[in-house]
Amino acid sequence: MNYISNIWNNPKTSIAGVLIAVVTVAGALSQQGITFGNVGKGTVALIGAIASALLGLLAQDPGSAASQGSGVTAQ
């Protein structure tokens, strides 16, 4: 399986995976109290929140027209 071609063929899935990883790492760092110094207090939580928001924007309602056009039918 060619992983690079999978990234280019499925960009939304690849971006969603990266955002999930960012949210997970940012959550773990924030829980441990790790920050980026005095200037960056709260930056880890902010990065996690932004990644969560972008992931929400990528999400699609299963009953929307775009997903119905892909051959998947909502039940």
N, C-alpha and C positions, 0 to 999 in steps of 0.2 A: 504494500500500500504506500503510495506516495503522499506523505504528509503535507508537503508544500503545495501540491496541486489541490488537496482537500481544503486548505486555507483559502485559496483563491476561488475555488468552486462554491464554497459555502461561507461567505464573509460574515453574514449575520450570526451564524452559529459560532464562528471563531471569535468574533467580538464578544458575544455573550459569555463564552468560556473564559476569556481574559478578564471581563468585568466581574464574573463570579470569583475568580482567583484574587482579584484586587480587593473585593469586599471581604473575602475570607481572611486574607493576610492583614488588612487594615483592622479588622475586628480583633484578631489575635494580638496585634501590636498594641492597640488601644486598651485592650483588657489587661495587658501586662504593664501598662503605664509608660510605654515607650513613646517619646515625642522627638521632634527635630530641634530641640533646644528652645531657648527663650522666645525666639522669633516664631517658631513653628508650633507653639502650644495649641493643641486642637487640630493641627494639620492632618494627623492620621485619621481622626474621626471625620474630618471634612472630605478627605479623599475617599473614604469608604461611603460617605453619604452621596457624593457625586457619582461614584460608580454604581450605587444602587439606583439612583435616579435615571442614569443612562440605560441601565438594564431594564428598568420599567418602561422606558421609551421604546426599547427594542421589542418588548413583549407585544404579542398580538392576541386579540380575542379569537378563540377557536372557531367561532361562528362567523368571522368576518369574511368578506369576499375574497381576500387574498389567499386565505388558507383553503377556501373551497375550490379555488382554481388550481390548487396543487394536487387535486385528486383525493384529498382527505375530506371526508364528510362528517359533519357534526351530528351526534346522535342525541 
